[in-house]
């Protein structure tokens, strides 16, 4: 049964697509949700100016004023997962209050229907999925000579479903191993002098792990995230944002430092150790966003995850009119399996739509 569970987890997490997060469970917690952020290569924690901030940098929620509703939809990795019912969804409700800004978010991921054939026996099918409920909070802590300082955090509750109990009983396996709950917390600090520059540092997905029945628990993909933002142009007509993020999944970080890691190089691999090993296994995100008259935006980004074979350019754009905004992003080019020439490549797109009412306050 463990081999079968590994297969389903591969389908949910798309295996080594997610680099050394493959040492952890609950891979849904590592998927970047925002359409603007994806267009900027995932470099968003120091920008964090839309409702997806609850995922990238909860402290930045304190800089958002008013109320908002936001939805993101993505047909999920259709090149790799051939079903037409695989998709990723993200939604959030955000509101400022007299004591700070709160956000409630919901994430859903499924690879669609999976046939259950084990030891030559057909057990029907299942539709595995992950759901994440997130409550985030951010607050302006103080004004300093170098900018405004914000603090924030988020609490997450995850439910992961793999196989129905009745099928596990028929297989003769632990009926409680088909689903699991887990919880985690995030926290961040955000320094912003806007327009100008911004810095952020945060931790993500800190929790006790996820355990399916009697199987050994998997650690959550707890992470460290650093962000740097710069706004060199900011006037009525033109606005330019430049951002850099470093995202490090810290599972096994001491082992990486001590024993090193294998790094792919063409058809072979080589081993690196120490700080270099830690940095090689980090995800580097670089992005640029240009906005014309607060109406139309154009974005380009670069995503670098060498060990996880996700390296390439991302693109995106958006329209904003009287609080209604629509974003689209494409990160098809970062996936190695889209570059082999022996697959039917399908675009990996994010579609985001939201509405912001800036004079709204919950209480």
N, C-alpha and C positions, 0 to 999 in steps of 0.2 A: 504493500500500500504506500510505503514511503516513496517508492519510485513514481507512483502515479501522482501523489501530491506534488512531487517535484516538477512533474510535467505541467500540472495546472498552474503552479506558481510561476513557471517559465512563461506560460501564456499570459498570465496577469501582468507580470513584471517585464515581459519581453526580454528575459534572460540578461545577457551581459550588455545590453544596450545601455544600462544605467551604471556602467563602470563598477568601482569597488563597492557601490551600494549593493552589489550582488552578494556581499557578505551579510546583508541585513534583510529583514522581512519588511512588509508594509511599504513596498516600493512606490505605491500611490502617493506617499508623503513627499517624494522627491520630484514629482511632475510639476513643472512650471505652469501656472494657470493663465496668467494675463495675456491678452492678445497684443497689447502695446509692448509688454515686456518681451514676448517672444520675438516680435519684430526688431527689438534692440538686442537680440542675441541672449536674452535672459539677464542683461545688465540693468537691473531695476531697483535694487534695494536702496540706493542712495537718491533715486528719483522719486519713486513711490508716490505718484501724484494721481493715482486712480484707485478705485475700491479694492483692487487685488493686493493692495499694500498689506492686508492682513496676513498674507502668505509670505511676502518678501521681507517685510520690515514692520512689525506691528507698532513700533514707536512712532512711525510716520503717520499713523492714523490720526495722531494729535494735530497734524498740520492740515488735515482735511476738514473743511467747514461745510456745514449743511447736512443734507441727507441724500442718499443715493441708493439706487438699485442697479445690479450689474449681473449680466449673464455671459458665459463663455461656452461655446460648443466646438468640439473637434471630432471629426471622424478619425478613430484612433489607429494609426500606423497600418493603414489598409494594405500597404505593400507586404508587410510581414504577416499580419493577421488577415486572412482572405475572406472572412465573413463580412457581410455588409451591416451587421448589427454591433460592431465594435465602436465604441465612442467614449469620449471624455467630456464631462460636464462640470462647470463651476458656476456658483451663484452666490451673491452676497448682498446683504442689507447693511448699510452703514449710516450712522447718525452722530452728529456732534451733540454734546450736552454741556451743562454748566460745569461738569467735573471731568470732561475729556470726551474722546470719541470712541464709540463702541461699534463693533462689526460682528455680524453673524454670517458665517459662510458655510456652504455645503459643496462637497466634491463627490463626484460619482465616476467610476471607471469600470467598464466591462469590455471583454474581448468577444462577447457574443456567445452563441451556443457552441458547446464543445461536446463531441461524441465521446462516450465513456466505453472504451474497449480495453479490458484488462485481462491478461492471461488468456487471450483468445475468446473471451466471453463479452457479448454486447450487453451493457447495462443501461442503455438508453442515452440520454444526454443531460447536460446541466448548463446553466448560464452563470459562471462565476462573476463576482463583482466585488468592488470595494466602495464603501461609503465613509466619508469623513465629515464630522460636524465640528466646526471651529467657532469659538467665541474669542474675539480679540479686543484689545483696549490700548489706546495711546493717549498720552497727555503731554502738554507743554510744561516742562518742569521749571525752566528759568530762562531768562535772557542773559547772555554773556557778551563780552566785547568781541568775541569771535563768531557769534551766531546764537541762534535759539537752540536750546537743548530739550529733546523729547525722550521720554521713556515709554516702554510699552511691553505687552506680552500677549500670549494667546494660549488657550487650552483646547486640546483636540481629543475627540472621541472617535475611534475607528472601528468599523465593523467590516470584516472580511469573510465572504461566503465562497466556498469552493464546491462542495458536493452535498446533496440532501442526505439526511440521516438514514432514510429508508434504503437508499442505494448502498450506503456504507454497511448497513446491517446485512444486506444481501451479499456483499463482498466478504463479509466476515471480519470487518475492520472496526476500529473504535468509532462508534456513532457520533462522538463528540469532536472528532477531528475534522469535520467538514466546514466548520466556521469558527471564528474567534473574535474577541473584542480586545482592544488595546487603547491606552490613553497616553498623551504626551503633552509637553508644554514647550512654548517658544518664549524668547525674550530678546529685546534689542534696545540699543541706545542710538540716538540719531541727532547729529549736530548739523544745523542748516543755516546758512546765510544766503538768502534767496532774493533776487537773482545773485548768483555768485558761485558758491561751492557747497558741497554737503559731504558728510562722512557718516557711515553707519557700521555698526558691528552687532552681530547677534548670534544666538544659538537657536537651533531648531530640533524638534522631534526628540526631546529628552524624555524618556519613559522606560518602564521596566521590561519592554519587549512584547512580543506577540506569540501566543502559544495555542496550537491546534491540538486539542485533546491531550493524549499522552505523549505526543511528539515533543522533542526538545524545543524550548523556546528559541525564536530568532530575535536578535537585537533589532530595535528600530533604527532607521537611518539617521541617527543623531548627527548634526552638522554644525559647522561654524561658517558664518557668512560675513564677508567684508565688502563694503561698497564705497565707491568714490564717485562723486558727481560734479560736473562743471557746467556752468551756463555762461558762455562767453558773449552771447548775443541775446538781448532781451529788450525789445521795444514794441511799439504798437503793431508793427508790420511783421517783424521777424523774431523768432525765438529758436534758439539752438541749445539742445541738451546733449552732453557727452557723458557716458557713464562706463565704469569698469567695476565688475564684481569678481570676487574669488569665493567659490563655494566648495567647501571641503567636507565630504562625508567622513566623519571621524571614527567610524567603526574600524577597529584593528589598527589605529594610527600608531600605537607604540610598536606593534609587530612590524608594520611597514618600515618604521625608522630603524629598528634593530636588525631585521632579517632582509629588508629590501623587497622589491617587487620586480616582476618580469614585465618588460615594456616591449610591445610589438615594434618591429622594424622590418618592413617588407615581408618576406616569407619567414623571417626568424625573429627571435626575441633576445634581449639582453637584460641583465639585472642591474638595478641601481639601488643604492642604500642611503640612509641618513635623511637629511632635510630634502635632498633632491628627490628621494622616493616619495616623500610626503607631498611635495609640490607637483610632481608628475601626475599624481593621482587626484589632484584638485581640478575643479572645473573653472575655466577662465571665461568670462563673458565680457564682451565689449560692444557698446551700442551707441548709435547717434540718432537723435530725433530732431527734425526740423519742422516747425509749425509756421504757417503763413496766415496772418490776420486772425489768429485763434480759430481758424475755420478748417484748414486742411493740413494734415501732417504726413510726412514721408519718413520712413525709418529703414535703417540697415544695421545689422549686427553680425558679430562673429562669435561662434561658440567653439570652445576648445576643450575637449575631453579626450585626450589622446588614448588613455588606457581603455576607455569604454567605446572607442571607435566612433565618436561623435565629434567631428571636426568639419566646420564649414560655415557658409554665410546664411544669414536669415534676412528676411525682408518683410516690410509691412507698411501700413498706412492707416489713416483715420480721418473721419469727418466729425466736426463738432458744431452744433447749432442750437443755441438757446438751451443748453443743458443736456440735450440729447447727443450722445456720441456713439459712433460705430467704428469698430476697428477690425482689421483683418491682418493676419500674419502667416508666413510660410517658412517652416524650418525643414523642409524636405531635404535640403542639400547637406544637412549635418550627419545623416545616417549612412553608415558604411554600406549597408545592404541595398541602398538605393544607387550605389555607384559601381556595382559589380557587373552590370550589363546583362545578367542572366535572370533578372526579375522584371515583372511588370510594374514599373514605378508608378505609384499614385501619390499625389501631392498630400503633404501633411499640413493641414491648415488649421488656424484658430480663427473663430468668428466671435467677436465681442460686441455687445450692445448694452448701453446703460443710460441712466438719466440721473442728473445731479440737480438738486434744488438748493442753492447756496444759502438761502435765508431760512432754511428749516433747522429747527433744534428740537430734539425729542423732549427734553425738560431742562 
